[in-house]
Amino acid sequence: MDVGADEFEENLPLLQELVLGADFVGLDIEFTGLRSSLSEPHQISLFDLPSEWYVKTRRSVQQFTICQIGLSLFSTVQGESNKYIAHSCNFFLFPTTFGILDSEFSFQASSVQFLNQYGFNYNKFLKKGIPYMNEEQEKRIRHSILAGNWKVRSSLDKDQIKVVIDEVTRWLDPAEEGACMTLPGIIGFQAFEVQLVLRQALPNIWTMEEDEGVVVKKVSRQHRWYLEHTSGDRASCWKEKILLSARGFSVFFQMLVESRKPLVGHNMMMDLLHLHEKFFRPLPENYDQFKQNIHSLFPVLIDTKNVTKDIWKELNFPRVSNLSEVYEVLNSNLNPTKNSGPEIVHARQSEKYVNTKCPHEAAYDAFLCGSVLLKVAHLLLQRAHGNSPLPECSFPHYLDTLAPYVNQVNLIRAGVPKVNFSGPDYPSFRPPILIVSVKRWPSVSEQQVYREFQNLCKFDVRRLTRSQFLLLTNKFKDARSVLKEYRGHPSLQVCLYRYWRHSPAVNCVLQVCGILTTWALLAFFLGRPSS
């Protein structure tokens, strides 16, 4: 099901019911960009500690926005053994533009091309996107709305508002009291804004929102006063409705948080950063504070990338490079529990996914996340019991089996492979750092060193001294290959980096100590009295 601004509010009660009845929620998000074009010192690398990675990535999250959120709500089918139904929805989002709120965001050309390749509906994103805001933005707009201090922005820009006022004014002069006119096609959040403008501009009208659009009725000033003070359409209630409509998807986000349901994603670190920034609060400067906030919002996180990466080789499954390939392997005969695992069916509104693959459509990928979770959990449960018969499977059993992976989220290109949201991060298990000493190659740069090794394997490169560079990879075999290949090389000497041997700071301290020791000895011998 694809949900834009027109469909969102009417489907909100159903969505709340589905969340409350779900065992867990699959999540996937599409963005207008992933990485900003940062200068060299701000590019992420394998040398980064998690806190350094966070500071660098935070800039990109603030620059780009969400264009689509996919949720797949998995619920146990009552009366059926180990059977789940998945309700999958695509939500097209667009930042709230109302009053003082007028967000700026960037597009990254490669991201636009990528989504366009998979048929992303940019018209629905730009024209029918559901508004949203975080808590700080909500406080600002609430104060402005309740105080009456607001200005028309781009949801219906000033020229369009002027056209609407002119049209109503022309109709109003000859119209008799009690006559009505309809402004068709204005619904949802825009309808609130139009009504607010018209009521402020014209004292002898009353407005109502109907299915066909905004209805304008000509009334006397006395009747207008009566309606304002006696009807259920009081200004204070009306402004609260405006605020509720302006919050848009943030209302549903709050429902999701309050439900405390396990949240499942695949390589979901960027998703969590955007959820925090766009719906909760601006990302804090402190990395540990970010972790605490996410854990309070979503106490149970499961990253299927982290789970499958840990067990894939052990199960002798073929190499995979994306979520769709992971799903295909687990759904094939290579999976020994394929026929005994959980049965997963699509709800009626997402039946198109039964026979159609839609990679990188957020709801479809969210469904794949949830399906991979159930299949992997069943596989691990079967291995834990060996040849013993399995007890009746349920999601709590699966969650217990996945306990070692809960709140462990995969981290791409950093000094540690994953982030632990429920405690301190685990130490790195990366290959050792290598050091390259360059001879007979004046003014060599990091980029030149990178190109020297790129045909053999991929390394992150960091300058240590004028003629020394550090190399770091995430594959042990690459480190071994380089050490072997460059043994005895005439101009590039490669060896394992040892801090006490190669650190410029340590060498500087040792040199100073050597000089001081030499002077002390010299002073001692020169100061001795001759016998």
FENLIN-V407087 format. One record per residue. N is the residue number from 0. PHI is phi in whole degrees, 0 to 359 (none if undefined). Layout:
# FENLIN-V407087
((N & PHI) (N & PHI))
This chain:
# FENLIN-V407087
((0 & none) (1 & 261) (2 & 239) (3 & 249) (4 & 299) (5 & 295) (6 & 264) (7 & 296) (8 & 296) (9 & 288) (10 & 266) (11 & 300) (12 & 300) (13 & 295) (14 & 297) (15 & 298) (16 & 297) (17 & 293) (18 & 296) (19 & 296) (20 & 269) (21 & 278) (22 & 279) (23 & 199) (24 & 234) (25 & 275) (26 & 226) (27 & 211) (28 & 227) (29 & 251) (30 & 240) (31 & 282) (32 & 184) (33 & 247) (34 & 234) (35 & 285) (36 & 281) (37 & 274) (38 & 291) (39 & 310) (40 & 295) (41 & 256) (42 & 281) (43 & 288) (44 & 206) (45 & 292) (46 & 281) (47 & 286) (48 & 290) (49 & 306) (50 & 294) (51 & 290) (52 & 302) (53 & 298) (54 & 300) (55 & 291) (56 & 289) (57 & 304) (58 & 298) (59 & 293) (60 & 298) (61 & 288) (62 & 275) (63 & 256) (64 & 226) (65 & 273) (66 & 251) (67 & 206) (68 & 245) (69 & 250) (70 & 234) (71 & 234) (72 & 264) (73 & 264) (74 & 231) (75 & 292) (76 & 278) (77 & 298) (78 & 83) (79 & 245) (80 & 279) (81 & 53) (82 & 238) (83 & 234) (84 & 245) (85 & 248) (86 & 262) (87 & 249) (88 & 225) (89 & 263) (90 & 248) (91 & 274) (92 & 243) (93 & 211) (94 & 305) (95 & 301) (96 & 238) (97 & 204) (98 & 58) (99 & 280) (100 & 271) (101 & 207) (102 & 289) (103 & 244) (104 & 209) (105 & 248) (106 & 250) (107 & 254) (108 & 305) (109 & 295) (110 & 291) (111 & 297) (112 & 297) (113 & 298) (114 & 293) (115 & 297) (116 & 299) (117 & 258) (118 & 78) (119 & 296) (120 & 271) (121 & 291) (122 & 298) (123 & 292) (124 & 299) (125 & 280) (126 & 261) (127 & 236) (128 & 294) (129 & 286) (130 & 291) (131 & 199) (132 & 200) (133 & 265) (134 & 296) (135 & 293) (136 & 295) (137 & 297) (138 & 299) (139 & 294) (140 & 287) (141 & 298) (142 & 298) (143 & 292) (144 & 294) (145 & 292) (146 & 275) (147 & 79) (148 & 261) (149 & 209) (150 & 229) (151 & 291) (152 & 243) (153 & 271) (154 & 299) (155 & 225) (156 & 290) (157 & 301) (158 & 296) (159 & 294) (160 & 298) (161 & 298) (162 & 299) (163 & 297) (164 & 297) (165 & 298) (166 & 297) (167 & 292) (168 & 297) (169 & 297) (170 & 290) (171 & 293) (172 & 302) (173 & 276) (174 & 291) (175 & 273) (176 & 299) (177 & 97) (178 & 288) (179 & 233) (180 & 224) (181 & 244) (182 & 260) (183 & 287) (184 & 78) (185 & 256) (186 & 223) (187 & 64) (188 & 299) (189 & 297) (190 & 297) (191 & 298) (192 & 295) (193 & 297) (194 & 297) (195 & 298) (196 & 295) (197 & 296) (198 & 294) (199 & 286) (200 & 277) (201 & 234) (202 & 281) (203 & 249) (204 & 228) (205 & 226) (206 & 237) (207 & 217) (208 & 260) (209 & 243) (210 & 299) (211 & 275) (212 & 147) (213 & 269) (214 & 260) (215 & 249) (216 & 240) (217 & 277) (218 & 225) (219 & 284) (220 & 296) (221 & 295) (222 & 293) (223 & 299) (224 & 298) (225 & 298) (226 & 296) (227 & 293) (228 & 256) (229 & 241) (230 & 281) (231 & 289) (232 & 265) (233 & 293) (234 & 300) (235 & 295) (236 & 295) (237 & 294) (238 & 292) (239 & 295) (240 & 295) (241 & 299) (242 & 297) (243 & 299) (244 & 292) (245 & 293) (246 & 292) (247 & 54) (248 & 296) (249 & 299) (250 & 297) (251 & 291) (252 & 302) (253 & 296) (254 & 299) (255 & 297) (256 & 296) (257 & 292) (258 & 288) (259 & 60) (260 & 284) (261 & 302) (262 & 251) (263 & 241) (264 & 217) (265 & 228) (266 & 54) (267 & 266) (268 & 298) (269 & 296) (270 & 300) (271 & 293) (272 & 299) (273 & 290) (274 & 301) (275 & 296) (276 & 292) (277 & 272) (278 & 241) (279 & 255) (280 & 212) (281 & 305) (282 & 302) (283 & 290) (284 & 290) (285 & 272) (286 & 296) (287 & 295) (288 & 295) (289 & 301) (290 & 299) (291 & 297) (292 & 297) (293 & 298) (294 & 294) (295 & 288) (296 & 284) (297 & 230) (298 & 292) (299 & 234) (300 & 243) (301 & 226) (302 & 258) (303 & 294) (304 & 297) (305 & 295) (306 & 293) (307 & 292) (308 & 299) (309 & 285) (310 & 251) (311 & 299) (312 & 296) (313 & 299) (314 & 270) (315 & 59) (316 & 280) (317 & 294) (318 & 297) (319 & 229) (320 & 238) (321 & 205) (322 & 298) (323 & 299) (324 & 292) (325 & 301) (326 & 298) (327 & 297) (328 & 296) (329 & 292) (330 & 264) (331 & 257) (332 & 288) (333 & 293) (334 & 275) (335 & 294) (336 & 253) (337 & 305) (338 & 274) (339 & 253) (340 & 283) (341 & 294) (342 & 268) (343 & 237) (344 & 237) (345 & 271) (346 & 291) (347 & 302) (348 & 285) (349 & 236) (350 & 291) (351 & 298) (352 & 282) (353 & 296) (354 & 245) (355 & 237) (356 & 274) (357 & 230) (358 & 301) (359 & 68) (360 & 270) (361 & 303) (362 & 294) (363 & 295) (364 & 295) (365 & 297) (366 & 297) (367 & 299) (368 & 302) (369 & 295) (370 & 293) (371 & 299) (372 & 302) (373 & 295) (374 & 292) (375 & 292) (376 & 299) (377 & 295) (378 & 298) (379 & 293) (380 & 294) (381 & 296) (382 & 295) (383 & 294) (384 & 268) (385 & 60) (386 & 275) (387 & 288) (388 & 293) (389 & 285) (390 & 290) (391 & 299) (392 & 280) (393 & 215) (394 & 297) (395 & 304) (396 & 297) (397 & 298) (398 & 294) (399 & 297) (400 & 296) (401 & 271) (402 & 308) (403 & 297) (404 & 254) (405 & 294) (406 & 66) (407 & 254) (408 & 249) (409 & 299) (410 & 238) (411 & 270) (412 & 55) (413 & 206) (414 & 288) (415 & 233) (416 & 279) (417 & 204) (418 & 251) (419 & 259) (420 & 277) (421 & 245) (422 & 173) (423 & 296) (424 & 290) (425 & 283) (426 & 294) (427 & 287) (428 & 241) (429 & 287) (430 & 299) (431 & 292) (432 & 285) (433 & 255) (434 & 239) (435 & 251) (436 & 258) (437 & 261) (438 & 238) (439 & 54) (440 & 215) (441 & 294) (442 & 56) (443 & 289) (444 & 250) (445 & 298) (446 & 296) (447 & 294) (448 & 295) (449 & 300) (450 & 295) (451 & 298) (452 & 259) (453 & 294) (454 & 287) (455 & 272) (456 & 189) (457 & 259) (458 & 235) (459 & 272) (460 & 241) (461 & 222) (462 & 290) (463 & 255) (464 & 224) (465 & 302) (466 & 238) (467 & 232) (468 & 225) (469 & 265) (470 & 240) (471 & 218) (472 & 232) (473 & 258) (474 & 236) (475 & 298) (476 & 295) (477 & 292) (478 & 297) (479 & 295) (480 & 298) (481 & 293) (482 & 300) (483 & 286) (484 & 292) (485 & 256) (486 & 293) (487 & 79) (488 & 294) (489 & 293) (490 & 239) (491 & 234) (492 & 262) (493 & 246) (494 & 208) (495 & 291) (496 & 281) (497 & 241) (498 & 302) (499 & 290) (500 & 263) (501 & 250) (502 & 295) (503 & 302) (504 & 296) (505 & 294) (506 & 300) (507 & 296) (508 & 298) (509 & 296) (510 & 296) (511 & 297) (512 & 298) (513 & 298) (514 & 296) (515 & 297) (516 & 297) (517 & 299) (518 & 295) (519 & 295) (520 & 296) (521 & 296) (522 & 295) (523 & 297) (524 & 288) (525 & 289) (526 & 274) (527 & 289) (528 & 291) (529 & 289) (530 & 277))
